[in-house]
Amino acid sequence: MDLGIRGRVAVVCGASAGMGKATARSLALEGARVAVCARNEATLEAAAREIRSAAAGGEVLAFAADVTREASLDALVREVSERLGLTLREQRAILNRARARLRERLARHLTPGADR
């Protein structure tokens, strides 16, 4: 199936296990550039390696973050923006339970109307 997301950036929180990991894997298999985050860095890194392997070396970056903490969420947004070139348009691809908070941070971090 082609979802038309090849090269798009997606951020998936809670991606070290369960639905988050399955979502990140599916997005990577479709060619999305995937930023995965979770609180446990060791578990997250293992999940990222597994997703990369399944997606034949697809771009999967792991970010240890607790999205319930403002500073951690801000740091996640900054890093994803800098390392993957996240734009305002790509906010639509963000999948996580903290979506509203993450979108708010993205809106604050990125210059409105600027497509990098």
N, C-alpha and C positions, 0 to 999 in steps of 0.2 A: 504494500500500500504506500502511496506517495502522499504525504500530508502537506507537502510544499513548504517544509520548514528547514530544508538543507541550508546550513550556514547561519541560521538564526540563533540567537542566544536565548537559552532557557535557564532559569534558576529554580532548582528543586530543593526545598528544605525538608528535613526528615528523610534524607536520601540514603541513610546507611542501612535501612532495612524496610521490609514491607512494601506498602504502596508507593512510598517515596522512591525507593530503590527501583521498583518495577517501572515507575513513570520515567525516571532518569534513563534507564536502560532503553526504553521504547523511544524516547526522544533522540538518544545517541544513535540508535539503529536507523533512525530517519535522517541522520546527518546534521542534527542540531549541535551547536556548540554548547555543552552543558556544564553549568556550575552546580555542583552538589554541595549541600551543607548539612551539618548535624553537629550535635554537641560533642560526641565522642570521636576524637581525631583518629584513633587507631582503627576503629570499626569503619569510619568513613573512608579512610585511605584504602582499606581492603575492598570496600564496595566500589570505590572509584576504579581500582585496578580491574576488578571483575567486569565492570561496565565497559571500560576501555577495551578489554579483551573481546568481549561479546560484539562490540561495535568495530572490530578490526582496527584498533588504534585510534578511534574517534577522539575528538577533543573533549576531554572530561577533566575539569579542574575541581579539586576538593578544597573546601573552606570550612575549617572548624568554626562554628558560630552558634551562639544561643540567641535566636531571633526574638526571644522575650526580653532581652536586655538591649536598651537603646544604643549603647556604645558598640556592642557587638554587631547589631544590625547595620549601623552606620558604616562600620569597618567593612562588612560584607559588601555593601553597595559600592563603596569606594573601590575595593579590590576587583570586584566583578567588572565594574565600569572601566577600570584601567587595564585589566588583563584581557578582557574579551571585547572591549569596545561597545558596551551596552548603550543603546540609544533609547530615546523616549518611545519610539515605535515598538521596540522589542519588549516593552513592559507587558504587552499582551501575551507573551510567551511564558510569563512567570507563573509557576504553579507551586503553591504551598498554602498551608493553613494560615500563615501570617501575611497573606497577600496584601491586605489593605495597608498594613504597617510598612511593608516593603515598598509598595507603590508610592506611599507618602514620602519615604526617604529618597526614592529615586527621583521623584519630582523635585525635591529640594536640592538634590545633588547635581542633577543635570540641568543645563540651561534650556528653558522652554523653547521649543521650536528648532533646537540645534540638532542636526543629524550628523553624528561624527562618522 
